[in-house]
Amino acid sequence: QEMGEALSARDSAQAMLKTVEDNMNKFKAESIQFKKMAQESHEGYERELVMHVEQNKRLNETKAQLELMCVEKEKAEAVAKEWEAKLVESKEEVKKAEAAMEAERHGFEAKLEASRRENELLESQMEVINREIQSLQQQQQQQ
């Protein structure tokens, strides 16, 4: 009977040992599966991180380009303001020059009119002198 109990205890121990081994094998398989999933997840996170780093790099490059464009725009606006001021100044100079030319034209017209009147006066004086000469010549011929 002791032999039967011993055999039964041995069978029971072997069954427990088999259950422990099965559980350990199952745990090892789950552990391998978990490690594999963790590795895949880690690789996915790494890929996503690399993608975010590259996207951030592109965003920084775009930001730098926009900042440069803003600086160029400000320079262009400053140059445009300078040219606008020069244009206003030039328009004022043109107006002054036109006014001076108009005044000069009026002066020339006045001189021309004075000269025309002087010519008319001289012509009438010449006519008077010519008549006097003719009169004197007629008197001389009559004598």
Secondary structure, 3 states (H helix, E strand, C coil): CHHHHHHHHHHHHHHHHHHHHHHHHHHHHHHHHHHHHHHHHHHHHHHHHHHHHHHHHHHHHHHHHHHHHHHHHHHHHHHHHHHHHHHHHHHHHHHHHHHHHHHHHHHHHHHHHHHHHHHHHHHHHHHHHHHHHHHHHHHHHHC
